[in-house]
Every structure is written in structure tokens, then in C-alpha cells.
Amino acid sequence: MKKRIKCSNEKMGKVEIVKDFLPTPEDLVFREENIKVTLNLNKSSVEYFKKLAKDNGSQYEKMIRELPDSYTSRFPQK
């Protein structure tokens, strides 16, 4: 059973307007072109990401793919 919210005419106190920070729907569907590469990784590194992904309900391949993207966005080419 859902609990009903009871509305009243009480003062809310100090209200702060927060700038909209959500991406537009168009930004959500944008996909950068991907290319497929073959990469040899240390077994221990792959096992690390597999465990981390399992613990967080994610995919280890996606986590590994996001590493170079994160790095290159932080250190853009001059």
C-alpha cells in the first residue's frame, strides 16, 4: 500500500533555485564512432576489472573501454 502525501499550506523555508544540469535528450543519444582494436592485457589487470565489475553490477569490458576516454578527456592534446 502506497503512503499518501498530505499537502499543507505551510511555509517551505529558504528555497534555492538550482541551474538545470541534465543533458538534453539529443546529448543522451549521441554516440562517438568506435573502432575495434586488439589489445593484450595482463591477466591480473583483467581479473581486477572483472571483480570490480561484478561487485558493482557492471561489465568489465565497458570499464576498460572507458579508461582511455577518461584519460584523453582529462589531458586533451595540445
Secondary structure, DSSP 8 states (H G I E B T S, - for coil): ---------------------S--HHHHH-------------HHHHHHHHHHHHHHT--HHHHHHHHHHHHHHHS---
